[in-house]
Amino acid sequence: MVSEAFRKQLEGYGLTTAKILYRLPDHPRLLQTYVWQEYDLWPEFPTLMRFLDFWRRELEGPVHSVTVAHAKLIKPSEIRQVQGMFVLH
């Protein structure tokens, strides 16, 4: 069985990390940090955008800023086709 994370990587997804700074509802002068991490597609980031839409719609702490880091973990040059298989024992 292939894991969902590996399948996404083969489809072009990369690991996306977002640092979200948001204001506390009771103390709007204070900022809190939330770190979000998921496999997503660069440059549109549809999964992150859905999460931020959910945040704005459902949560009370307004978002101050979002910093995004993205890395493809599997690149085309790292995948090679297997030419043969050896069985031991």
N, C-alpha and C positions, 0 to 999 in steps of 0.2 A: 504494500500500500504506500502511496505517495502522500506526504503531508500536504495540507492546504497551503502552508507557507512556501514550500518548495515549488508547488505548482504555480503559485502566483509569481515567483521569481522567474520561472521559465517563460511566463507570459509577458515579462517586461516590467513587472512591479519592482520597486525598490523599497528599502526600509526608510520610512519617513518618521522623523522625530520633530515634534512641535513643542516649543516652550511657550506657554500661554500665560501672559500676565493679565490678571483681572482684578477689579476693585471689589473689596468686601462690601456686601450690601449694607451692613450696619455702620461701617466705617469707610466711606468712599475715598478718604485720603490714603488709605493703606492698600498696598498691592500684594497679592498672593500669587504664587507660581504653581502652575499645573503642567506636568510633562505628559504628553500624549505620544504614543508610538504605535505604528501600524504599517502594513505594506500598502503602498499607494503608487499611482502613476504620475510621473513628472511630465510636464509642468502644470497640468490642470489641477492635480491633487483632489480628485472627486471625493474620496473617502474623508479627507480632512475637511473639505467644504461642507459635507453632510454633517459631520460632527460639530463644526462651528455654527451651522444653522440650527442644529438641535440645542446647542448651548444658548444662543441668543433667544430662542423660542421658549425654552423650558427652565433655564437657570436664572437666578436673580443677580449674580455677580456680573456686571458688564465687562466685556473684554477690553483691555487697554491696548495690548499689542500681542502679536504672534511672530515668533522667530522659527523658521523652518530649516531643517537640515535633511538632506536626501542622499542616499547612496544605493547604487545598484550592486547587489551582492554577487550576482552571477552575470558575467559578461560573455558575449558570444565566443571570445577567444579561449575561455576557460572550459568550454564544453567540447568534448571530442567524442566522435562516434566510436563505439566498441567494435573492433574487427574480429574478435574471437573471444571464446570463454573457456577457461580451464577449470576442471573439476578435480579437486584433490580428495582422495579417499573415496 
